[in-house]
Amino acid sequence: MIPFISFFFLWIVFFSLLAWILKVETGDDYPGLGVIWQYLIMTYRNSIGDLTPPAYGWLDTQFPDDKSKTYDYMGKNFMILIIWFIWLIN
């Protein structure tokens, strides 16, 4: 049990850091906690099967009204394509 708990804890810390780097929005589930604890709890909840989908700040479904925002919109689409490509390769 000790190797599993050790691996599980490291797994949660690793994915919490990834969520922090990607600036995943944790929502209003934990208003009194710090950001790191929010990511740790959100990652733990996702790991045990509570599939509350995380919200990504860089992934808006709004189409740009202004031509100056086209590059930002294209960057989001490019990020989605990279994620799908990696997913399909595996």
C-alpha positions in Angstrom: 0.0 0.0 0.0 2.9 2.4 0.7 4.2 2.3 -2.9 0.7 3.0 -4.2 0.1 5.9 -1.9 3.5 7.4 -2.7 3.0 7.1 -6.4 -0.6 8.4 -6.1 0.5 11.4 -4.1 3.3 12.2 -6.6 0.8 11.8 -9.4 -1.6 14.3 -7.8 1.2 16.8 -7.2 2.4 16.5 -10.8 -1.0 17.0 -12.3 -1.7 19.9 -9.9 1.4 21.6 -11.2 0.3 21.1 -14.7 -3.1 22.6 -13.9 -1.3 25.5 -12.3 0.9 26.0 -15.4 -2.2 25.8 -17.7 -4.1 28.2 -15.4 -7.0 25.9 -15.0 -10.0 27.7 -13.4 -11.0 25.8 -10.2 -14.4 27.6 -10.0 -16.0 28.7 -6.8 -15.9 25.3 -5.0 -13.2 26.3 -2.5 -13.5 30.1 -1.8 -11.4 30.1 1.4 -8.4 28.1 0.2 -5.2 29.1 -1.5 -4.7 28.5 -5.2 -2.3 25.5 -4.6 -4.7 23.7 -2.3 -7.5 24.3 -4.8 -5.5 22.6 -7.5 -4.6 19.7 -5.2 -8.2 19.1 -4.2 -9.4 19.5 -7.7 -6.8 17.0 -9.0 -7.6 14.5 -6.2 -11.3 14.8 -7.0 -10.7 14.1 -10.7 -8.4 11.1 -9.8 -11.1 9.3 -7.8 -13.7 9.7 -10.4 -15.5 13.0 -9.5 -15.5 14.2 -13.1 -16.2 17.9 -12.7 -14.7 19.2 -15.9 -12.0 21.8 -15.4 -12.3 25.1 -17.2 -9.4 26.5 -19.1 -9.0 30.2 -19.4 -7.3 30.0 -22.8 -10.2 28.0 -24.3 -13.1 30.3 -25.0 -15.9 29.2 -27.3 -16.5 32.8 -28.3 -15.7 33.8 -31.8 -13.7 36.9 -32.3 -15.7 40.0 -33.3 -12.6 42.0 -33.9 -10.0 41.2 -36.5 -7.2 42.0 -34.0 -8.3 39.0 -31.9 -7.9 36.5 -34.8 -4.4 35.6 -33.8 -5.5 34.7 -30.3 -8.4 32.6 -31.7 -6.0 30.9 -34.1 -3.6 30.2 -31.2 -6.4 28.5 -29.3 -7.4 26.3 -32.2 -3.7 25.4 -32.7 -3.5 24.3 -29.0 -6.6 22.2 -29.4 -5.1 20.5 -32.6 -1.9 19.8 -30.8 -3.7 18.1 -27.9 -5.8 16.1 -30.2 -2.8 15.0 -32.3 -0.9 13.8 -29.2 -4.1 12.0 -28.0 -4.5 10.3 -31.4 -0.8 9.3 -31.6 -1.0 7.5 -28.3 
